Amino acid sequence: MIKTKEEIKVTTEENAKGEVKMYLNHLNDFEGWNEKNRMFALVELKAGEEVEYHVHENEFESYYILSGKALYTDHDETFEIEEGTVTFTPSGKGHGIKNIGDETLKFIAHIIKD
């Protein structure tokens, strides 16, 4: 099965002002997709926007940075990351990411349930 760019489901999340802050291009929207794969998406964050720090329970998540520059909080440490960086957050740990560049930050996010 394949999907073209036009067939990929896109959803948005809004910031406190009601403005779109994040685009989620759902790459796992296929019939028969393994339910342990909770999310596989291309995420786009505008300049200054962020995915707030959060903890994963009974699942883990990885990011692969495609373009842009970000501050990434991994548990209790913060790092500046860019294109080509891969992150991993195991179950019971937390992370967050903020776009610190002028361009849209793009990354693949993959969440798998334990």
RAGI-V784001 format. One record per residue. N is the residue number from 1. D_CENTER is the distance of its C-alpha to the mean C-alpha in whole Angstrom. Layout:
# RAGI-V784001
N:D_CENTER
N:D_CENTER
This chain:
# RAGI-V784001
1:24
2:22
3:20
4:21
5:18
6:20
7:20
8:16
9:15
10:13
11:13
12:12
13:12
14:15
15:16
16:19
17:21
18:20
19:18
20:15
21:12
22:9
23:9
24:8
25:10
26:11
27:12
28:13
29:16
30:19
31:22
32:22
33:19
34:19
35:18
36:17
37:14
38:12
39:9
40:9
41:7
42:7
43:5
44:8
45:9
46:13
47:15
48:15
49:12
50:10
51:8
52:11
53:12
54:12
55:14
56:13
57:16
58:18
59:14
60:12
61:9
62:8
63:6
64:8
65:9
66:11
67:13
68:13
69:14
70:12
71:13
72:11
73:13
74:14
75:16
76:19
77:18
78:17
79:16
80:16
81:14
82:14
83:14
84:14
85:13
86:11
87:11
88:12
89:12
90:15
91:16
92:18
93:16
94:13
95:11
96:9
97:8
98:11
99:12
100:15
101:16
102:18
103:16
104:13
105:10
106:8
107:6
108:6
109:4
110:7
111:9
112:13
113:16
114:18
